[in-house]
């Protein structure tokens, strides 16, 4: 749509901090008030609206999109949405290791074992780690405790966590960022070990490189969204 406003402001609201366009509040696609939980996130969302040109392009407003998702989709479906994220714990990337070559096996172990160790200590859980892709069952207590950890997050953290987990294929990677304070770039490199190995062996074409760059950018945005969502 055409840009219809000149000024963008952040104002206090009952739900947190709202965005105003020429004194008119911004609303989500479901017509709820676009209210952000922290000043940092509100300022970042407002910056996206200020950066629009003659037309408003939602594709250039990822933080606004994540906030809309939190308000419109997660708030009314918190339990089921959290359960959907937690299901990644049943087949977490970090629990499925290569059988060969040895160099890849060692790279996976060096990057993934510390993350599993962190999760074991943080949630008092155990993991079944296997080689190959044949599915293995994780302990019931592990899945229960991971599910409870995910369900405890508010809708905004769940919105960012969902993207982190979907892109990495690992619930533990997402939790390490949102709940463990791990470095986002290091976690992305850990999640992309298999992809990086394939590129080393066979090279990377321009289309695949562009796709990987978009995925890395989306991962970084989701991590920033989570960081700014915390008080």
Helices and strands as residue ranges (DSSP letters): E 8-13, E 16-21, E 24-25, E 35-36, H 39-50, G 58-60, H 62-69, I 70-74, G 75-77, H 78-86, G 87-91, G 93-95, E 96-97, H 102-123, E 130-131, H 140-151, H 155-168, H 171-178, H 184-191, H 193-202, H 206-229
